[in-house]
């Protein structure tokens, strides 16, 4: 059965428009609370958020929902998504919630749910919660209503946890690092962690006002970070997104390094140090063929999944891999975190850079990617991918690539977009194939 509200990464959309309304947030709190009320202990849910204005409203509505069914609520304020996952587990909470729309603009918001083990909920759990949304909640008797409290040391706990993933014998002394926090959830913790490890920190995107999260900063708008790297003479630049579960890096010249190159760097380092599990890594269908060829040259494998870090993690857990991620910069290092963690991934990259003693441009660029082009086409409704014209355009595109590339067409799980990606040896052919399919989708939608 198709899910009505949960997409590939929780519930997400325009704030104060269904399903991202305070009424829905309260119902999600009641439904998720009912799903995880089990056993005789006092139940607890931990709620974090990023910096967007609507976070106060959604957090309060969730709190009302959870407490109304008898769950205590711990509020940790603006914190990265991976911090919420870590704290949920370390505080023995029954459930964790992150209020964020990740890399989307401030006017969007969303709800991500984590189980007591710190992992994102399964499709089955989310489907059960959706079913409970249609059932009148069983409200707690007055003496059993939950309490809500804020804790003040959550940031320090996460900083300590992140720093513990960095080799104890290393420091970042003498390394100038630009860190772009996207005016988002990591605006305090990421610069502080780098400073405590000895880096010369140049921080941007650290002045949230409720409206500017991801606005011309962060991993989806890295130009500001790239420019600051060059202007300040930094050794490396790191850009996080609004909830800090992904990153993009720039070398000392301001040249971008995507998630595929970063995964190649970390998997190679872990393989040399005997830390690698699974004989390779897990990535999505979006990762470049160049990564696959690079890994094969080292005797390592690339396991591909559907788009979405939850599917990467599912494959990692099922098949015993400890590194996985997405080209967009979601990197999951299972030895250290239960979800993508931009800061922890950055620390692994910085450790390799320090040990190499070479410029980032020599360390981070490990393979030449094949020409790849991704475009998004917004549609108003219907099913444009099922029309004859779009099907014909896709068939023609596949024939033009002639087995020497890849074509991937998919509907976004979070927005009304059709994503069209092609990859091949000839950028001219790739561009024409993508443009032709996009035109067909636009005409159909």
Long-range contacts (C-beta under 8 A, 24 or more apart in sequence): 1-127, 3-123, 3-126, 3-127, 3-130, 4-130, 5-130, 5-133, 6-126, 6-127, 6-129, 6-130, 7-413, 7-414, 8-307, 8-308, 8-310, 8-413, 8-414, 9-102, 9-110, 9-112, 9-120, 9-308, 9-309, 9-310, 9-413, 9-414, 10-98, 10-110, 10-111, 10-112, 10-113, 10-120, 11-110, 11-111, 12-101, 12-102, 12-104, 12-108, 12-109, 12-110, 12-111, 12-414, 13-108, 13-109, 13-110, 14-107, 14-108, 15-52, 15-54, 15-57, 15-58, 15-107, 15-108, 15-109, 16-54, 20-54, 20-58, 20-108, 20-109, 20-110, 20-111, 22-57, 22-58, 22-60, 22-61, 23-61, 25-57, 25-58, 25-61, 25-62, 25-65, 25-111, 26-61, 26-62, 26-64, 26-65, 26-68, 27-65, 27-133, 27-137, 28-62, 28-65, 28-111, 28-129, 28-133, 29-61, 29-62, 29-63, 29-64, 29-65, 29-66, 29-68, 29-69, 30-65, 30-66, 30-68, 30-69, 30-132, 30-137, 31-65, 31-129, 31-130, 31-132, 31-133, 31-135, 31-137, 32-65, 32-66, 32-95, 32-97, 32-113, 32-129, 32-132, 33-65, 33-66, 33-68, 33-69, 33-70, 33-71, 33-95, 34-69, 34-132, 34-137, 34-138, 35-125, 35-128, 35-129, 35-132, 36-71, 36-94, 36-95, 36-115, 36-116, 37-69, 37-70, 37-71, 37-94, 38-94, 42-72, 43-70, 43-71, 43-72, 43-94, 43-146, 44-71, 44-72, 44-73, 44-74, 44-91, 44-92, 44-93, 44-94, 44-95, 45-71, 45-72, 45-73, 45-74, 45-93, 45-94, 45-95, 45-96, 45-97, 46-73, 46-74, 46-76, 46-84, 46-87, 46-88, 46-91, 46-93, 46-95, 46-96, 46-97, 47-73, 47-74, 47-75, 47-76, 47-84, 47-96, 47-97, 47-98, 47-99, 48-75, 48-76, 48-77, 48-78, 48-79, 48-80, 48-81, 48-83, 48-84, 48-87, 48-96, 48-97, 48-98, 48-99, 48-154, 48-185, 49-77, 49-78, 49-79, 49-98, 49-99, 49-100, 49-185, 50-78, 50-98, 50-99, 50-100, 50-101, 50-184, 50-185, 50-213, 50-242, 50-243, 51-78, 51-183, 51-184, 51-185, 51-187, 51-208, 51-210, 51-213, 51-242, 52-100, 52-101, 52-106, 52-108, 52-109, 52-210, 52-211, 52-213, 52-242, 53-106, 53-210, 53-211, 54-106, 54-107, 54-109, 55-99, 55-100, 55-109, 58-99, 58-109, 58-111, 59-99, 62-97, 62-99, 62-111, 63-148, 65-137, 66-146, 67-140, 67-145, 67-146, 67-147, 67-148, 68-137, 68-139, 68-140, 68-145, 68-146, 69-137, 69-138, 69-139, 69-140, 69-146, 70-140, 70-144, 70-145, 70-146, 71-95, 71-146, 72-146, 72-147, 72-148, 72-149, 73-146, 73-147, 73-148, 73-149, 74-148, 74-149, 74-150, 74-151, 75-148, 75-149, 75-150, 75-151, 76-150, 76-151, 76-154, 77-150, 77-154, 78-184, 78-185, 78-187, 78-188, 78-208, 79-154, 79-155, 79-158, 79-185, 79-189, 80-158, 80-185, 80-186, 80-189, 80-190, 80-240, 80-243, 80-244, 80-245, 80-341, 80-342, 80-343, 81-112, 81-185, 81-243, 81-244, 81-245, 81-339, 81-340, 82-158, 82-244, 82-245, 82-337, 82-338, 82-339, 82-340, 82-341, 82-342, 82-343, 82-344, 83-154, 83-157, 83-158, 83-161, 83-185, 83-189, 83-244, 84-112, 84-114, 85-114, 85-118, 85-119, 85-120, 85-337, 85-338, 85-339, 86-118, 86-157, 86-158, 86-161, 86-337, 86-338, 87-154, 87-157, 87-158, 88-114, 88-115, 88-116, 88-118, 89-116, 89-117, 89-118, 89-338, 90-157, 90-161, 92-116, 98-243, 100-185, 100-242, 100-243, 101-242, 102-241, 102-242, 102-243, 102-245, 102-246, 103-182, 103-214, 103-218, 103-219, 103-220, 103-241, 103-242, 103-246, 104-214, 104-242, 104-414, 105-213, 105-214, 105-215, 106-210, 106-211, 106-212, 106-213, 106-214, 106-215, 114-338, 114-339, 117-338, 118-338, 118-339, 119-313, 119-338, 119-339, 120-310, 120-313, 120-339, 155-188, 155-189, 155-192, 158-189, 159-189, 159-192, 159-193, 159-196, 162-189, 162-193, 162-341, 162-343, 162-344, 162-347, 163-193, 163-196, 163-197, 163-347, 165-333, 165-336, 165-344, 165-347, 165-348, 166-197, 166-347, 166-348, 166-350, 166-351, 167-351, 170-351, 170-354, 170-355, 171-197, 171-198, 171-354, 172-197, 172-198, 172-199, 172-350, 172-354, 173-198, 173-199, 174-198, 174-200, 175-199, 175-200, 175-235, 175-236, 175-350, 175-353, 175-354, 176-200, 176-202, 176-232, 176-233, 176-234, 176-235, 177-201, 177-202, 177-234, 177-235, 177-236, 177-237, 177-238, 177-350, 178-202, 178-203, 178-204, 178-225, 178-228, 178-229, 178-232, 178-234, 178-236, 178-237, 178-238, 178-250, 179-203, 179-204, 179-237, 179-238, 179-240, 179-346, 180-204, 180-205, 180-217, 180-218, 180-219, 180-222, 180-224, 180-225, 180-228, 180-237, 180-238, 180-239, 180-240, 181-205, 181-206, 181-217, 181-218, 181-240, 181-244, 182-213, 182-214, 182-217, 182-218, 182-219, 182-239, 182-240, 182-241, 182-242, 182-244, 183-207, 183-208, 183-209, 183-212, 183-213, 183-214, 183-215, 183-217, 183-218, 183-242, 184-208, 184-213, 184-214, 184-218, 184-240, 184-241, 184-242, 184-243, 184-244, 185-242, 185-243, 185-244, 186-240, 186-244, 186-342, 186-343, 189-244, 189-343, 190-238, 190-240, 190-244, 190-342, 190-343, 190-346, 193-343, 193-347, 197-347, 199-350, 202-228, 202-232, 202-234, 204-228, 205-239, 213-242, 214-241, 214-242, 218-242, 219-246, 219-247, 219-248, 219-328, 219-329, 219-342, 222-248, 222-250, 222-256, 225-250, 226-250, 226-254, 226-255, 226-256, 227-254, 229-254, 230-254, 235-353, 235-359, 235-360, 236-349, 236-350, 236-353, 236-360, 238-342, 238-346, 238-349, 240-342, 240-343, 241-329, 241-342, 244-341, 244-342, 244-343, 245-309, 245-330, 245-339, 245-340, 245-341, 245-342, 246-326, 246-328, 246-329, 246-330, 246-331, 246-340, 246-342, 247-329, 247-331, 247-342, 247-343, 247-345, 247-346, 248-329, 249-346, 249-349, 249-360, 249-364, 251-359, 251-360, 251-361, 251-364, 251-365, 252-359, 252-360, 252-361, 253-361, 255-361, 255-365, 257-360, 257-364, 257-365, 258-327, 258-328, 258-329, 259-287, 259-325, 259-326, 259-327, 259-328, 259-329, 259-330, 259-331, 260-287, 260-288, 260-290, 260-291, 260-327, 260-369, 261-291, 261-364, 261-365, 261-366, 261-367, 262-325, 262-329, 262-331, 262-345, 262-349, 262-364, 263-287, 263-291, 263-323, 263-324, 263-325, 263-331, 264-291, 264-294, 264-295, 264-366, 264-367, 265-349, 265-352, 265-363, 265-364, 265-366, 266-323, 266-331, 266-333, 266-345, 266-348, 266-349, 266-352, 267-295, 267-300, 267-323, 268-298, 268-366, 269-348, 269-351, 269-352, 270-322, 270-323, 271-298, 271-300, 275-322, 275-335, 276-300, 276-322, 276-323, 277-320, 277-321, 277-322, 277-334, 278-303, 278-316, 278-319, 278-320, 278-321, 278-322, 278-323, 280-321, 281-321, 281-323, 281-324, 281-325, 282-312, 282-315, 282-316, 282-319, 282-321, 282-323, 282-324, 282-325, 283-312, 283-324, 283-325, 283-326, 283-327, 284-308, 284-311, 284-312, 284-326, 284-327, 285-406, 285-408, 286-326, 286-327, 286-328, 286-374, 286-408, 286-421, 287-326, 287-327, 288-327, 288-369, 288-370, 288-372, 288-423, 289-369, 289-370, 289-405, 289-406, 289-423, 290-367, 290-368, 290-369, 290-370, 291-367, 291-369, 293-367, 294-366, 294-367, 307-410, 307-413, 308-413, 309-339, 309-340, 313-338, 313-339, 370-405, 370-423, 370-424, 370-425, 371-423, 371-424, 371-425, 371-426, 371-427, 371-430, 372-421, 372-422, 372-423, 372-430, 373-421, 373-422, 373-423, 373-427, 373-430, 373-431, 373-434, 374-419, 374-420, 374-421, 374-434, 375-419, 375-420, 375-421, 375-434, 375-435, 375-438, 376-412, 376-417, 376-418, 376-419, 376-420, 377-417, 377-418, 377-420, 377-438, 377-441, 377-442, 377-445, 378-415, 378-416, 378-417, 378-445, 379-416, 379-417, 379-418, 379-441, 379-442, 379-444, 379-445, 380-416, 380-445, 381-416, 381-445, 382-444, 382-445, 384-418, 384-441, 384-444, 384-445, 385-409, 385-411, 385-418, 385-441, 387-440, 387-444, 389-440, 389-443, 389-444, 390-437, 390-440, 390-441, 390-444, 392-440, 393-436, 393-437, 393-439, 393-440, 393-441, 394-437, 396-433, 396-436, 397-422, 397-433, 397-434, 397-436, 397-437, 400-429, 400-432, 400-433, 401-429, 401-430, 401-433, 405-429, 405-430, 407-433, 409-437, 418-445
